[in-house]
């Protein structure tokens, strides 16, 4: 598949960059709030505008701070996004007019080679006329009056973007080899693995992803709660000469619900849960210097309730004290606290040094294979008949429960349906017996297994 032109949105905080990003991708992917500085990491999405298709990048608000500070690290990411883009949309607030910070950003952008399109946002009605006139002083071609919230000015934006996107598409088409005719789509492999990293604040999620991909793509630091949006990063993992496509999702730290009081943090946690819902495999990252807490079990339970494959990774292993007893303690606590799923993999890693990352990714692919596995009906029913014969269902009140056959309804997660009579009288212990047997005999260790029961409609079954 050909690459798309990359368009970055840049500007000072709270001018409406994320609102425009959401409009172009057609979804509320980026968090939007009245307070400035909501966006911190670069967020990417597939943008569409009147038939044009491109990659759109939302960036943190540009501020003039030392690079060692959090706003300074955010600015470094913004600068990198602009340099890597095929064009940048420089946005100012039409109601506020041109500010000294706008002028500073304009001076920096004029020194870069990236083509710049100037947008004067919040220009609906006559409110942005003064700001539009002032914007000519920034030294760019004709500015575009825009309302990202209401969709005004998108035609002018289309006219400005079209020559850039079409020129990129033409160059990409010329460089890409033509498709080979006669190729069939049989045995099409699974797409990129969708791998989400979740955990409490400051567990090292962003540091781990940066180490995986080999660049400082996500903002990190000693401050807890830096990540707000769930950020997707596309990555290619090479192992034994093979390249494996992975979509990594960095998420906001999840604290106890009672401690989450700010609206913005609530939005961040909701966004993290959405990333879990989208993922195939979820890594619950623990801080090995703090051990396992009740909140970690709560997060793990949410992941399993969503039916996702789970891996628990003890991060900061290079600085952990009494690692052997810590590892065994965490494994034991997980066995007790996550009784509904046995065999969840527990690994030790270090996002700072890279220790254990290859093992983590390999296990993630193994768990996805289990999560997507489909058992043949014949093999499934051979196991089922043996399981029922070995341990027949109870007969509450002297009335016999008859289980006839089983079928796999779906994968992702593995879901099965058992047909029989009076199945609504089966105790939970028998359901657990069947599920544990599936894990042991059919290879569904460590992933959620859903087992449903259906009563036969045949009136003669009794």
N, C-alpha and C positions, 0 to 999 in steps of 0.2 A: 504494500500500500504506500502511495506517495505521501511525503511529508506535506504539512500545511504551512503556509506563511504564519509567522509568529508576530503577534501585535501586543505590545505592552502598554498598560495604562499607568501613567505617572502623574504625580501632583502632590501638593502638600496635604496634610490630614484633613479629612471631613469635607472634601469638595465634591464627593459623589462617585468616586472611582468604583467602589464595589457595587453600587446601584447600576452603573452602566455595565459592569461585568455580568451581573445577573440578567440584565435585559438581553445581552448579546448571546449568552449561553441558553437563555430560555428557561432557567431554573433559578431558585434561590440558593445557589451554592455557597456564595460568600456571605458571611455574617454582616448585617447592616445594623447600625445603632446610631443614635444622635451624638454620642460622645466621640471625640476624635481618637484616632489611633487604634481602631478596632482591628484592622488588618495588620498582621506582623510578618508572616511568611508570604512568599509568592504563591498565588493560587492560579492554577491553569484549568482551562476548559475549552471545549470545542464551540467556537462562536459561529453564528450564522447571521447574515444581514442581507435581506432581499436577494437571496440566492448565492451570495458570496460565502465561502467557507474558509475559516482560518482558525489558528490557535490563539486564544486570547489569554493574557496574563494580567492578573490583578496584583498590584504591588502595595507595599506599606507606604504610608504617607511620608514624603521626603522631609526630613528635619535636619537642622545643622547642629549635630552633637558629635562629641568625640567618639571615634570608632570603637572604643572599649566599652561604651555604655550600651544599654539595650536599644535606644533609638538610633545610636550610631551603627550598631550591627544590622538593624533593620534597613538603614540607608545603604549599607554596602550591598545587601541583597537587591535593593531596588536598582542600584547602579549596574549590577551584573545583569539583571533582567533586561534593561534597556540596551546594553551592549550586545546581548545575544539575540535581540529581536530584529525582525526585518523592517519594522516601523514602530513608532511610539505615539500614543495619544497623550498629549500634555494637557491636563485638565485644570482649569481655574474656576473659582466661584464667581459667577457674574454678578451676584448681589453684593458680594464683598468688594469687588473690583480687584485690581492688581495690588498685591501686597509685596513688601520687601522680600519675603521668602519666595514668592512667585518669580520675582526678578532674578534671584539667586539661582533658582532651578533653571530658568531660561538661559542664563549664562552658561551653566554646565551643559545643558542639552545642545547649545549651539557649538560647543567644543567637541561633541561626539559626531560620529559618522552616520548614526541611525537617522533615517528620515523622520521628521516630526510633523504631526498634525495637531494644531492648537484647537482645543475645545473650550468654549465658555459655557459652563453648565449652570443650571438653575436660571435659565434665561427665558422661562415661560412668561408670556404677556410682555409687559414693559419693564419688568423688574430688573432685567439684566442688561438693559440698553447701555447704561453708563459703563458697566464692566466690559461690554463688548467693544466699545470705543477705546477704552483704556488698553485693551489687550493688544492693539496694534503696536504699542510701544515695546512689546516683548521681542519684536524682530523676526517673526515668522510670517509665512504666507497667510492669506485670508483666513481669519479665525472662523470657526463654525459655532453658531449659536445653538445650544442644545438643552434639552430637558431630559436627563437620563430617567427620571422618575415617571414622566408622562409620555415619553417616546417622541417628543418633538425634535426635529432637526436630523432624524436618522437618514433621510434621503441625501442630505448634504454630506453626512458622514460616509454614506455608501459611495457617493461620487469621488470623495477624496481617497477612500481605501481601494477602490476598484483597480486603478492602474498598478498599484503596488502588489495586490494579491494576484492579479492576472499575470503580471510579469514573472512573479515567483512561480506560479503554477506552470507557465510555459517552460521556464528553465528546468523545473523539476521533471516535467514530462519528457523533455529532451534527454535528460540525464538518466532516466529510468529505463531499463530494458523492457521491451514489449512482452506481454504475457505469452506463455507457451501454449499453443493450442493442443487440445487432446488431453490435458490434465483433468483427472476426475477428482471428485471431492470425497471419495471413499476413505474411511478411516481418518477423518479429519481430527487432529488432536485437540485437546482442550485448549482454550485460549490462554492468555497470560494469567498466571496465578494472582488472585487478589488477596493480598496479605496485609492485614491491619495490625498495628501496634497499639495496645491500650495499656492503661495502668494509672496509678495515682500520680499526682503532680511530682515532678522532679525525679521520676524513676529513671530517666535517661533515654526516653523514646526518640527524641530528635537526634541526640548524639549517636544512637545506634544506627539510625537510617543514614546519617551522614557518613558513618564508617562503612556501611554496606556499599553505598554508591561511590565512595571515594572522593567526595567533595563536600564543601560546607554549603549544602543546598538549603538547610533549615537552620533557623536562628537558635542558638543554644546559649546557655549561661547558668550561673548559680541561682538566678531568680526562679522561683516556682511559678508555674502557670504561664510561661512565655507563649506556648502554642495555644491558639484560640480556634482557628478554622481547622477542619480536617483536610490535610494537604495530601494530594496524590502525586507520587513520583514514579515515573516509569523507569525500570531498571532491567538490565540484562545480566544474568548471573551465569558465569562460565564455569563449567566443571567437566573435567575429562574430555576437553575438546568440544563439548556441546554447549550451545547457548540457550538459556531458558528465560523466557519473558516473564517479568514480575511487575505487578502494580502495587507499590508500597503506599500505605495510608498512615500518615502520622496523625495522631489525635490529641485533643486537649486532655489534661489530667482530670481524673474523676475523683472528687472528694465525696465524703459522706453527704447525703442529701441535706441533712440539718445544717451543714456548714455552707451550702450553696445558696446564697441569698441575693447576690447581684444578678440582674437580668442578663447581663452579658455572659456571665459564667454559666447560667442556665442554658443559654443558647449554645454555648460551646460544648457543654455536656450532651445536649440533644444532637448536635452535629456529630459528636464522637459515636453516639449510639447508632446514628444513621450509617456511619462508615462501617460499623460492625455488621449491620444488616446487609450491606453491599458486599462484604468480604466473603471469601470462602474459608480461609484459615485466619484465626486471630491469635496473636501472641500477647499473652498477659505478662507484662514486664514488671518484675519485682525488684526493689532496691535491696540487694543482699546485705547492706549495712543496717537495714531496718527490719528485715525478716518479713514474715507473712502476717498481715493484719486482717481483721474482719472485713474491711472494705474490699480487699483483694478477692476474698471469697464471694462477696456480693457481685463484683464485676464479672468473675468467672461464671457465676450462676446466670447472669444476664446473657452472656455469650452463648452458653449452652441452651438456654431457653429459646434463643433465636435460631438454634439448630446449626450453629457453626462449629467447625473443627477447632479445637483449642490446644494451644501449647503454652506451658508456663515456663518462663525464662528468668533465672536469677541473674540480674545484671550487676555490674560493679564487683564481679567475682574476684578481680585482682586485688581488691582492698578489703574483702570480707574476712571477719574473724571467725575462727573455729568452723571452717567451711564444711567439713565432713558432717558434724552434728547439725549444722544449719540445713544442709541439703536433706538429710534424713528426716529432720523435723518438719520441713516444708512438705516433703512427699507424704509423710504420715498425716499431716493436717489436711492435705488435699484429699487423701483417700477417705477421711472421715467427713470432711465438709462437702465433698462433691460425690456423694454416694450414688447419684443417679447416672454417673458416667465413670466407669472404671478404666484405668490405664492411660489417663491423660499424660502425655510426655512432659517430663520436668528436666530442664537443661540448665547448665551454668554457662554464662557468657560474660563478655566485657565489651561494651560499646566503645570504651576508650582505647583498648588495645587491639580489638578485633578478634579476641579469643572466642572460639565456639560459633562464629557466625556461619561458616560453611555447614557445620552440623545442624544449626538451627534451620537453615534454608532447606537442606536435604530432608530433614524430618518434616518440614512443612509440606514438601511435595509428597512425601509418603502419606501424611495424614489426609491430604486432598485426595489421593488415590483411593484411600479407604472410604472417605466421605462420598465419593462419586461412584463407588463400586456397585455393580448390579449382579446378583446371584441368579443363576438359571433356576427356573421354576422346578425342574426335576431335582436338582441338588438341594434346593430349599426344602422341598417336601419330604425328601429322604431324611434330612436332619429333623424335620418337624415330627414325622411319624415316630422316629426313634425317641425323641425327647418326650412325647406324650406317652409312649409305651413304657419308658423308663420311670416316669413320674406322672401318672394319670391325674387329671384335674379332680379336685374334691367334689363331693356330692352334698352341698349344703341342704339340710332338711330332708336328706334321703333322695333328693332329685338329682339325677345324673346330668352333668355338663358334658356335652359331646363337642369336640373340636375336630372339624373335618379336614380343612386344608389351609394353606397359607400362600400368599402371593406378595411380591414386592411391588408396591404401588408407585414408588418414585425413589430417586436418589437426592442427595443434597438437602437435607440429611437422609440417610437410608430410612425409608418408611415402609412398613409392612401391614398387611391386613389379614387377620385370622377369621375364618368363617366357621360357624358352628351354631349350636343351640344353647340358649340360656347363658350366653357369654357375659351378659351384664351382671351375673352372679359370681363371676370369677374374682377371687381376692387379689389384692395388689401383689401379694407374695408370689403368686403363680406367674403373674406378668413379669416380675423381676427375674424369676427362674428362666423364663423363655428368653428374655433379653440378654441375661448373662450367658446363656447357652449360645446365642448368636455371636456374641463377642468372642467367646472361646473357640467355637467350632467353625464359624464362618468368617472370622477375621475382621470384626468390626470394633477392635479395641480402640479406646480413646476418643471415639466420636459419638455424638448423640444418636440414639436409635429410637425411632418412634414406632410403637406397636398399637394398632387399633383393632377393634373387634366388631364383627358384623353378625347379627343373628340371621339364620336362614329363614326365608319366607315360605318354605315348604311346610304345609300344615301337618304332614304325616311324619315330620322329623321326631316329634315327641313319642 
